[in-house]
């Protein structure tokens, strides 16, 4: 009872403080912080005011500890926002309040010197491949779902939120998080999956080795050796002693959960979008078969031709053409679908 009272008081104080003094970042977003027992969940509303009542659109970002904002030594701060800067934000915000949750144990704003070449947060600039140890321990599927659960619970109580609809969408790893949220939260009305792997994560590595051998980039002997090493790594992730010594294996264990089983349990309208040149999503072509077999009609899918994982066009050499991006069109099509 005391724990419940403390939680209620905390949420009340948080609401009061936000109502009086909004923490606006870079004139682009409002930052919120929910303090938990062993964590602080930071998230942003991509807006600078809360004077209009709209439904929530929660976007679950992909993998890696990227901050939401970057502060360079010189020049203006800029937003990564989990990839939302690729969207037509004005179009999205016409109908929804866009929410993005910060990666666990990752600052919302990071100095540029504390980013590696992949824009990941690194505590020590001299160790570009070393992520924060606390992030590594927190990087597992169930933790992302629990954090989102707390955020959605808080948002549901806000006066500026229209609870008649709740959109949850995710890209890549975020599609796994979005799936679990939709599976366990009865308030979710529409689910969006982008660049998803219906059979988990680790299978992608095995398929990649096979493709490399088929294209003669490596020998079949090399592919065989790497596939066996992949099996062993996955076995290790289920060994508690090894897992305790190598916490990075926890992500492989949790995110390799096949999503297709969860998708078939979900009854709400589900939207699946993927590029044909995305190895992570190769097996999405099989997903409609499972829906047909189970007499389910709640799936809408969109196969985007000649696009890769982040919806860039692909050149003849198979590499992404970063001058030809299609995220805005892909996301706008999904937004229109949610409004039908």
C-alpha positions in Angstrom: 0.0 0.0 0.0 2.8 2.4 0.9 4.5 1.6 -2.5 1.3 2.4 -4.3 0.9 5.7 -2.4 4.5 6.7 -3.3 3.9 5.9 -7.0 0.7 8.0 -7.0 2.4 10.9 -5.3 5.4 10.7 -7.7 3.1 10.8 -10.8 1.2 13.7 -9.3 4.4 15.7 -8.7 5.7 14.9 -12.1 2.4 16.1 -13.7 2.5 19.3 -11.7 6.1 20.1 -12.6 5.6 19.4 -16.3 2.5 21.5 -16.3 4.3 24.5 -14.8 7.7 24.3 -16.5 8.1 22.2 -19.6 11.6 21.0 -20.3 11.9 22.0 -24.0 14.9 20.7 -25.9 16.3 22.6 -28.9 12.8 24.1 -29.5 11.8 20.7 -30.9 10.7 18.4 -28.1 9.5 18.3 -24.5 11.5 15.9 -22.3 9.8 13.9 -19.6 11.5 11.7 -16.9 9.9 9.0 -14.9 12.0 7.9 -12.0 11.8 4.2 -11.1 13.5 2.1 -8.4 16.5 1.1 -10.6 16.0 3.3 -13.6 15.0 6.7 -14.9 12.9 6.5 -18.0 13.4 9.5 -20.3 11.1 10.2 -23.2 10.2 13.0 -25.5 7.1 14.5 -26.9 8.0 15.8 -30.4 6.4 19.2 -29.9 6.9 22.3 -27.8 3.4 22.6 -26.3 0.6 20.5 -25.0 -2.4 22.6 -25.8 -4.0 20.2 -28.3 -5.6 16.9 -27.4 -4.5 14.1 -29.7 -3.9 10.3 -29.6 -0.4 9.0 -28.9 1.8 7.6 -31.6 4.6 5.7 -29.8 7.6 5.1 -32.1 10.0 2.3 -30.9 13.5 3.0 -32.3 15.9 0.4 -33.5 19.0 -1.0 -31.8 22.2 0.5 -30.4 22.6 3.2 -27.7 21.9 6.3 -29.8 21.0 9.5 -27.9 17.9 11.5 -28.9 19.9 14.7 -29.3 23.6 15.5 -30.1 25.4 18.5 -28.8 28.5 19.4 -30.9 31.4 21.4 -29.7 30.5 24.1 -32.1 27.2 24.8 -33.8 23.7 24.0 -32.9 22.3 20.9 -31.2 20.6 18.5 -33.5 18.1 15.6 -33.1 18.5 12.0 -33.9 15.3 11.1 -32.1 15.5 7.4 -32.8 15.2 8.0 -36.6 12.1 10.1 -36.6 13.9 13.0 -38.4 13.5 10.8 -41.5 9.7 11.2 -41.2 7.3 14.0 -42.3 6.9 15.2 -38.8 4.4 17.9 -39.7 2.1 15.4 -41.3 2.4 13.0 -38.4 1.8 15.6 -35.8 -1.5 16.7 -37.5 -3.2 13.7 -36.1 -0.9 12.4 -33.2 1.3 13.3 -30.3 4.6 11.6 -31.3 6.5 10.0 -28.5 10.0 8.5 -28.5 11.6 6.8 -25.4 15.3 7.1 -24.8 17.4 4.0 -25.0 18.1 2.6 -21.5 21.0 3.9 -19.5 21.7 6.4 -22.4 21.6 10.2 -21.9 18.9 12.1 -23.8 21.5 14.6 -24.9 25.1 13.5 -25.6 28.2 15.6 -26.5 29.4 14.8 -30.0 32.8 13.6 -28.6 31.0 10.8 -26.8 29.7 9.3 -30.0 31.4 6.7 -32.2 31.2 6.5 -36.0 27.7 4.9 -35.7 26.4 7.7 -33.5 26.3 5.4 -30.5 26.9 6.8 -27.0 30.3 5.8 -25.6 31.3 6.9 -22.1 35.0 7.0 -23.0 35.9 8.6 -26.4 39.1 6.6 -26.4 37.1 3.3 -26.5 34.7 3.7 -29.5 33.6 0.1 -29.3 32.8 0.0 -25.6 29.2 0.8 -24.7 28.2 1.7 -21.2 28.1 -1.5 -19.1 24.8 -0.6 -17.6 23.3 -0.2 -21.1 24.5 -3.7 -22.1 22.9 -5.2 -19.0 19.6 -3.3 -19.8 19.5 -4.2 -23.5 16.9 -6.9 -23.6 13.4 -7.1 -25.0 11.4 -7.4 -21.8 13.1 -4.3 -20.3 12.1 -2.2 -23.3 8.5 -3.4 -23.0 8.4 -2.6 -19.3 9.8 0.8 -19.8 7.2 1.5 -22.5 4.5 0.2 -20.3 5.3 2.9 -17.6 5.4 5.6 -20.2 2.1 4.7 -21.7 0.6 4.4 -18.2 1.7 8.0 -17.5 0.6 9.4 -20.8 -2.9 7.9 -20.5 -3.5 10.2 -17.5 -2.5 13.4 -19.2 -5.2 15.9 -20.2 -3.6 16.5 -23.6 -3.9 12.8 -24.6 -6.9 11.5 -26.5 -7.2 7.9 -25.3 -9.6 6.8 -28.0 -6.7 5.5 -30.1 -3.1 4.4 -29.4 -0.7 3.8 -32.3 2.5 1.7 -31.6 5.1 1.4 -34.3 8.7 0.2 -34.4 11.5 -0.2 -36.9 14.0 -3.1 -36.9 14.6 -4.0 -33.2 11.8 -1.6 -32.3 9.4 -3.8 -34.2 10.0 -6.5 -31.6 9.4 -4.0 -28.8 6.2 -2.7 -30.5 5.0 -6.3 -30.9 5.4 -7.1 -27.3 3.6 -3.9 -26.3 0.7 -4.6 -28.6 0.5 -8.2 -27.4 0.2 -7.2 -23.7 -1.5 -3.8 -23.7 -5.2 -3.8 -24.5 -5.2 -0.1 -25.2 -3.1 -0.4 -28.4 -5.4 0.0 -31.4 -3.0 -0.2 -34.3 0.4 -1.8 -34.7 3.1 -0.8 -37.3 6.1 -3.0 -38.1 8.9 -1.7 -40.3 12.0 -3.6 -41.4 10.9 -6.5 -39.1 12.3 -10.0 -38.9 9.4 -12.4 -38.3 11.7 -15.1 -37.0 13.7 -13.1 -34.5 17.3 -11.9 -35.0 20.0 -14.6 -34.9 18.6 -16.4 -38.0 19.6 -13.4 -40.1 23.3 -14.2 -39.4 22.8 -17.8 -40.6 21.0 -16.7 -43.8 23.7 -14.1 -44.4 26.4 -16.8 -44.3 24.5 -18.9 -46.7 24.0 -16.0 -49.1 27.7 -15.2 -49.0 28.6 -18.8 -49.8 26.0 -18.9 -52.6 27.5 -15.7 -54.2 31.0 -17.1 -53.7 32.1 -14.3 -51.4 33.2 -17.0 -48.9 33.6 -20.7 -49.3 30.9 -23.2 -48.1 33.5 -24.4 -45.6 33.8 -20.9 -44.1 30.0 -20.5 -44.1 29.7 -23.9 -42.3 32.2 -22.9 -39.7 30.5 -19.5 -39.0 27.1 -21.1 -38.8 28.3 -23.5 -36.2 29.8 -20.7 -34.2 26.5 -18.9 -34.4 24.8 -21.9 -32.9 27.3 -22.1 -30.1 26.9 -18.4 -29.3 23.1 -18.9 -29.1 23.6 -22.0 -26.8 25.9 -19.8 -24.6 23.1 -17.2 -24.2 21.0 -19.9 -22.5 23.8 -20.9 -20.1 23.3 -18.7 -17.0 27.0 -18.9 -15.9 28.2 -17.8 -19.4 25.5 -15.2 -19.6 26.5 -13.6 -16.3 30.1 -13.3 -17.5 29.0 -12.0 -21.0 25.8 -9.9 -20.5 25.9 -8.8 -24.2 24.5 -12.3 -24.9 21.2 -11.3 -23.2 20.2 -9.2 -26.2 20.8 -12.1 -28.6 18.7 -14.4 -26.4 15.8 -12.0 -25.9 15.6 -10.5 -29.4 15.9 -13.8 -31.2 12.4 -14.6 -30.0 10.3 -15.4 -33.2 7.8 -12.7 -33.7 5.4 -14.6 -36.0 4.0 -16.5 -33.0 3.2 -13.2 -31.3 1.8 -11.6 -34.4 -0.7 -14.4 -34.9 -2.0 -13.8 -31.3 -2.6 -10.1 -31.9 -6.1 -9.2 -33.0 -5.8 -5.5 -33.7 -5.1 -4.1 -37.3 -1.4 -4.8 -38.0 0.7 -3.1 -40.7 3.9 -4.7 -42.0 6.2 -2.7 -44.3 9.6 -3.8 -45.5 12.1 -3.4 -48.4 12.8 -6.2 -50.8 16.6 -5.7 -50.5 16.6 -6.0 -46.7 18.1 -9.3 -45.4 16.5 -8.7 -42.0 13.1 -8.8 -43.6 13.6 -11.5 -46.3 11.2 -13.8 -44.6 8.4 -11.3 -44.4 7.3 -12.7 -47.7 6.2 -15.8 -45.9 4.1 -14.0 -43.2 0.9 -13.8 -45.2 0.9 -17.6 -45.5 0.7 -17.9 -41.8 -2.2 -15.5 -41.6 -4.0 -17.4 -44.4 -3.4 -20.7 -42.6 -4.9 -19.3 -39.4 -7.8 -17.5 -41.1 -6.6 -14.1 -39.8 -7.5 -11.0 -41.8 -6.0 -8.2 -39.6 -2.7 -7.9 -41.6 -2.0 -5.2 -44.1 1.4 -5.6 -45.7 3.4 -3.4 -48.1 6.4 -4.7 -50.0 8.6 -1.8 -51.0 10.6 -2.8 -54.1 14.3 -2.2 -54.4 14.6 -0.6 -50.9 16.9 -1.7 -48.1 16.5 -1.8 -44.3 16.2 1.9 -43.9 14.1 2.4 -47.0 16.9 3.8 -49.2 17.0 2.7 -52.8 19.7 0.2 -53.7 22.3 0.6 -56.5 23.3 -2.1 -58.9 26.1 -3.0 -56.6 23.6 -3.8 -53.8 24.6 -0.8 -51.7 22.2 1.9 -50.4 21.9 5.1 -52.4 21.6 7.7 -49.6 20.4 10.3 -52.0 17.2 8.4 -52.7 15.4 7.9 -49.4 11.7 6.9 -49.0 11.1 6.9 -45.2 8.7 9.9 -45.5 6.5 8.2 -48.1 6.6 4.9 -46.3 5.6 6.4 -43.0 3.0 8.7 -44.5 1.3 5.7 -46.1 1.1 4.1 -42.7 -0.3 7.2 -41.1 -3.1 7.3 -43.7 -3.8 3.7 -43.0 -4.2 4.4 -39.3 -6.7 7.1 -40.0 -9.0 4.9 -42.1 
